[in-house]
Amino acid sequence: MCYVVQDGHLLVFTHLRHPMHITGLRHPMHITGVQVPAGTIAEGESPIEAAERELLEETGMTGIVSRELGTASYDVRPMRDEIANRHFLDLTVPPQDVSRRWIARESDPSHGGAAEEWECWWLPLEQAHVLAAGLGSQLWRLAQP
């Protein structure tokens, strides 16, 4: 899990191809929710290498891991019968305009499906409770030296 913070904002994205309508909400949500850059660690790859690669693939931004924040397990059920062992990393990127939003694309997804698109933006840290699937569980570690 990549935590990239600038000026009190966290880099996040939402998949554009997976809308979900919930009765009572005025605006559609997305079935995948608000996410931080993350992904699978490839064979022979370290968590640090995977984080830097996923950041580039999912946002188009280059960054370097400044510190490892720890690991946590997450029960993915009922979506999948899996316990995910997650590595949380703090990454540094060049200075960014936190008011900017952009569309990122993966034309050749590793899962072999259709091309994916998502909207990236900078979420104020005080609103990070909206992150999906336990992705924000280690944000508190950013405040530790």
C-alpha positions in Angstrom: 0.0 0.0 0.0 1.5 3.3 -1.1 0.9 6.3 1.1 1.9 9.5 -0.8 1.2 12.7 1.2 1.7 16.3 0.1 0.5 19.4 1.9 -1.8 17.4 4.1 -3.3 15.5 1.2 -3.2 11.8 0.4 -2.9 10.5 -3.2 -5.9 8.3 -4.0 -7.9 7.1 -7.0 -11.3 5.6 -8.0 -11.8 3.2 -10.8 -14.1 4.6 -13.5 -15.5 1.4 -15.0 -17.1 0.0 -11.8 -20.0 2.3 -10.8 -22.3 1.2 -8.0 -25.6 2.9 -7.2 -26.9 2.8 -3.6 -30.4 3.7 -2.8 -30.6 7.0 -1.0 -27.3 8.4 -2.3 -27.5 11.3 -4.6 -24.3 10.4 -6.5 -23.1 7.0 -7.6 -20.3 5.4 -5.7 -17.8 3.1 -7.2 -17.8 -0.6 -6.3 -14.0 -0.6 -5.7 -14.2 2.5 -3.5 -11.6 5.1 -2.9 -8.1 3.5 -3.0 -4.4 4.2 -2.6 -1.9 2.8 -5.1 -1.3 -0.8 -4.3 -0.9 -4.2 -5.9 0.7 -7.6 -5.9 4.3 -8.2 -5.3 5.8 -9.9 -8.3 8.0 -13.0 -7.8 11.5 -11.9 -7.0 10.4 -8.3 -6.2 10.7 -6.6 -2.8 7.8 -4.7 -1.3 9.7 -1.5 -1.9 10.2 -2.3 -5.6 6.6 -3.3 -5.9 5.4 -0.1 -4.3 7.5 2.1 -6.6 6.3 0.1 -9.6 2.6 0.2 -8.6 2.8 4.0 -8.0 4.0 4.5 -11.5 1.6 2.0 -13.1 -1.5 3.3 -11.3 -0.8 7.1 -11.3 1.9 7.8 -13.8 4.0 9.3 -11.0 7.5 8.3 -10.0 8.4 8.1 -6.4 10.7 6.5 -3.9 10.0 4.7 -0.7 11.1 7.0 2.2 10.2 4.5 4.9 8.4 1.2 5.6 5.4 1.7 7.9 4.7 -1.9 8.8 2.5 -4.8 7.7 -1.1 -5.8 8.4 -3.4 -8.7 7.5 -6.8 -8.0 5.9 -9.7 -10.4 5.4 -10.8 -9.8 1.8 -14.0 -11.9 2.2 -16.7 -11.9 0.9 -15.1 -10.5 -2.2 -12.5 -13.3 -2.3 -11.7 -16.1 0.1 -8.3 -14.6 1.0 -6.4 -13.1 3.8 -4.2 -10.4 2.3 -0.8 -9.6 3.9 -0.2 -6.0 3.2 2.9 -3.9 3.3 2.4 -0.2 4.0 5.0 2.2 2.7 5.5 6.0 2.8 6.6 7.3 -0.6 8.1 10.6 -1.7 7.3 12.2 -5.0 8.3 15.5 -6.6 6.2 18.6 -5.5 2.6 18.3 -6.8 -0.4 20.6 -7.2 -2.9 19.0 -4.7 -5.9 20.6 -6.5 -5.0 18.6 -9.7 -7.1 15.6 -10.8 -6.1 13.3 -13.7 -7.1 10.2 -15.5 -4.6 7.3 -15.4 -4.8 4.2 -17.6 -3.5 0.7 -17.7 -3.8 -0.5 -21.3 -2.6 -4.0 -20.6 -3.8 -5.1 -17.2 -1.9 -8.0 -15.6 -5.2 -9.8 -15.0 -5.7 -9.9 -18.8 -9.0 -8.2 -18.8 -10.1 -5.0 -20.5 -8.1 -1.8 -20.2 -8.7 0.0 -16.9 -9.1 3.7 -16.2 -9.2 5.6 -12.9 -9.3 9.1 -11.7 -6.5 10.2 -9.4 -6.7 13.1 -7.0 -5.4 14.4 -3.6 -7.7 13.7 -0.7 -7.4 15.8 2.5 -5.9 13.5 5.2 -8.8 14.3 7.6 -11.2 12.7 5.0 -9.1 9.5 4.6 -11.7 7.5 6.7 -13.4 7.0 3.3 -10.7 4.7 2.0 -12.0 1.2 1.0 -11.1 -2.2 2.4 -8.8 -1.2 5.3 -6.5 0.7 3.1 -6.3 3.5 5.7 -5.5 1.3 8.6 -1.9 2.3 8.9 -2.2 6.1 8.2 -1.6 6.8 11.9 1.9 5.6 11.4 2.7 8.6 9.2 2.7 10.8 12.3 5.4 8.7 14.0 9.0 9.6 13.6 
